[in-house]
Amino acid sequence: MPGLLLALGTFVFGEASRLGLLSVVSVIATLNPVVTVLLAYLLLRERLAGAQRIGAAAALGGVALLAAG
């Protein structure tokens, strides 16, 4: 399963790079740690420290600003 997800992620990154702005696509692709923290919070009920909340919000806010142009 991890190999399939990796292949799918690589394909989607390639298509997004071809169709969209590479500057936005590459930043979104580096959000893996934020997704991991979010899934741990939602699925495993992990607690988030204040710094983790601020970091995730800043990363997502930065992506929104980049996508908006």
Secondary structure, DSSP 8 states (H G I E B T S, - for coil): -HHHHHHHHHHHHHHHHHHS-HHHHHHHHTTHHHHHHHHHHHHS-----HHHHHHHHHHHHHHHHHHH-
